Amino acid sequence: MKDDRTFLLHTVKLASGGIETGAGPFAAVIVKDGDIIAEAVNSVVLTTDPTAHAEVNAIRKAASGLKTHDLHECTLYCSCEPCPMCLGAIYWSGIRKVVYASDRNDAARAGFSDKEIYDEISLNPESRKIGFIQIENTGGDQVFRKWVEYEKKIPY
């Protein structure tokens, strides 16, 4: 039976190989019941998609393959500690265990610093560097009321 270290070594090897294909130095593997169900590398530059981080790509593949948005029975292996965007995707997907090799400090030394994002998240929206403007009385609250009352909704 494969263990966390074995899956993580596979993930790191995938990340290293991705560099040579033009991908970023990141990879992610998702495992369920001891089997790899999805693996991906960072493809931000290759696909011109700033959200195409390895973790997000792997989550999309796993959810599609399992035909569910709920990945709570899966473990995510990452070559590096997930960034704030990927962390959000992990929580939304329901993944309950993440195993990673390098941390955010290692990534920062390689030119991938997430410190500004982590700092910005804790601020009130009006205090962030990017302008966040809420305009009330535009019907947004009515959409949520409709959702609450919608009988056929699938909660997530």
C-alpha positions, -999 to 999 in steps of 0.1 A, spaced: 0 0 0 13 34 -9 18 60 19 19 98 21 56 99 14 53 78 -18 25 99 -32 43 131 -23 75 119 -40 55 112 -71 40 147 -69 74 164 -66 87 144 -96 56 155 -116 64 192 -106 100 188 -117 90 173 -150 64 200 -156 91 227 -157 106 212 -188 73 213 -206 68 250 -199 47 246 -168 54 263 -135 73 244 -108 41 231 -91 22 198 -92 -8 183 -74 -21 147 -71 -54 137 -56 -58 102 -41 -90 84 -31 -89 49 -15 -52 46 -22 -55 53 -59 -45 84 -78 -76 98 -94 -62 131 -107 -29 147 -112 -19 181 -127 8 207 -130 6 244 -129 -4 256 -164 -9 294 -158 15 304 -186 7 275 -210 -31 282 -209 -29 320 -202 -52 313 -172 -41 328 -139 -63 304 -120 -47 273 -136 -26 263 -105 -18 227 -101 -42 222 -72 -71 238 -90 -64 218 -121 -63 186 -101 -95 194 -82 -113 201 -115 -101 167 -129 -110 148 -97 -145 164 -95 -151 157 -131 -139 122 -129 -159 114 -98 -189 134 -111 -192 153 -78 -182 186 -63 -176 169 -29 -141 155 -25 -142 149 12 -129 113 8 -98 125 -10 -63 135 0 -44 162 -19 -7 160 -24 11 192 -34 47 199 -43 43 232 -24 20 246 3 -11 258 -15 -15 295 -21 -46 314 -8 -66 308 -40 -59 271 -39 -66 270 -2 -100 284 -9 -106 257 -36 -95 230 -12 -120 241 14 -148 245 -12 -141 210 -25 -143 194 9 -108 178 8 -99 171 44 -62 163 42 -34 181 24 2 168 23 29 191 8 66 192 3 79 228 2 63 257 21 53 293 13 88 305 23 105 282 -2 81 294 -29 88 331 -20 126 325 -24 119 311 -59 99 342 -68 64 331 -59 54 351 -28 18 350 -16 25 373 14 6 403 0 -25 382 -6 -24 367 29 -20 402 43 -49 416 21 -73 388 30 -73 399 66 -82 435 58 -117 449 54 -126 452 17 -124 490 17 -88 489 30 -74 466 3 -50 478 -24 -75 467 -50 -107 488 -49 -137 469 -35 -169 488 -37 -202 475 -25 -233 491 -39 -264 482 -19 -300 481 -30 -291 465 -64 -310 432 -59 -282 411 -46 -300 402 -14 -330 391 -35 -309 365 -53 -299 350 -20 -335 350 -8 -345 332 -40 -318 306 -33 -329 301 3 -365 295 -10 -355 273 -40 -367 238 -33 -345 220 -58 -312 234 -47 -282 212 -41 -263 227 -11 -226 230 -13 
